[in-house]
Amino acid sequence: MQKIIIAAVTKNNVLGNDGKIPWHSEEELKHFKRTTVGFPVIMGRKTWEAIGNPLPGRLNIVVTGNPDYAIPFHEVIIFNSLKSAVDFCSSAKREKVFFIGGAQIYEQAIESADKIILSVMNFETEGDLFFVKVDESKWLLNSTENHTDFAVHHYIRKPDLKLIG
Ligand SMILES: NC(=O)c1ccc[n+]([C@@H]2O[C@H](COP(=O)([O-])OP(=O)(O)OC[C@H]3O[C@@H](n4cnc5c(N)ncnc54)[C@H](OP(=O)(O)O)[C@@H]3O)[C@@H](O)[C@H]2O)c1
């Protein structure tokens, strides 16, 4: 199963501000939907609360450390650890799983993800939440697609030379 981070940031790496995404791009949202529809999406509890509704056409998975956390939508599954959410998707033989945020989820998922699909908007904004650093010794920028408001960078994990050699 491919584990894929998908995120959107500004040129200055802002992910969010005051609990929200501080821009709106229909084109970027379409790219997000096109890429993730049909696959499970894993999000942190704060991102779930910012979205507020299940994303259609995808298995929505929310992680929280609170064992009593409840969500009034039967199609949303809750796990109390990121690992148990990923293990569930893997045992269900899903081809891909997407980590869709927020910052806390990206910081943990980047340790084991296979790919990063990162939209970089064509502007800067103020923000209080930033995307985790993409370490160029571990990640290769494989391709970039240009859109009107943003560019999509596709990173793949470099092979672990220590394991090979
Ligand atoms: N620009 C983008 O692409 C993008 C995408 C998504 C979200 N965002 C923005 O990001 C912000 C939210 O990000 P955030 O970093 O503050 O929060 P988050 O990652 O969405 O959620 C954090 C919460 O997830 C739960 N959690 C995290 N790791 C866990 C683990 N290993 N096991 C169990 N539960 C775990 C905890 O919930 P409990 O506190 O309940 O235990 C934690 O407080 C929002 O502003 C949102 O709009 C931006």
The ligand as an ORCA input file, in Angstrom:
! r2SCAN-3c Opt
* xyz 0 1
  N      -2.880     23.537      3.787
  C      -3.200     22.245      3.878
  O      -2.948     21.426      2.959
  C      -3.869     21.748      5.126
  C      -4.333     20.424      5.179
  C      -4.958     19.994      6.339
  C      -5.114     20.845      7.411
  N      -4.651     22.110      7.331
  C      -4.782     23.017      8.488
  O      -4.050     22.450      9.551
  C      -4.641     22.855     10.795
  C      -4.722     21.684     11.748
  O      -3.425     21.108     11.900
  P      -2.859     20.755     13.365
  O      -1.459     20.318     13.207
  O      -3.169     21.883     14.282
  O      -3.790     19.547     13.811
  P      -4.132     18.104     13.121
  O      -2.871     17.422     12.713
  O      -5.211     18.261     12.120
  O      -4.788     17.382     14.386
  C      -4.044     17.222     15.548
  C      -4.790     16.280     16.466
  O      -4.809     14.976     15.879
  C      -4.708     14.008     16.898
  N      -3.456     13.256     16.699
  C      -2.303     13.656     16.106
  N      -1.409     12.654     16.082
  C      -2.016     11.598     16.686
  C      -1.609     10.271     16.950
  N      -0.403      9.800     16.591
  N      -2.472      9.457     17.572
  C      -3.724      9.889     17.930
  N      -4.168     11.140     17.685
  C      -3.316     11.978     17.067
  C      -4.710     14.757     18.222
  O      -6.082     14.871     18.572
  P      -6.577     15.019     20.097
  O      -6.104     16.361     20.557
  O      -8.065     14.909     19.963
  O      -5.946     13.879     20.860
  C      -4.140     16.100     17.824
  O      -4.470     17.153     18.701
  C      -5.945     23.528     10.440
  O      -5.700     24.931     10.450
  C      -6.204     23.105      9.024
  O      -6.982     24.051      8.336
  C      -4.034     22.589      6.220
*
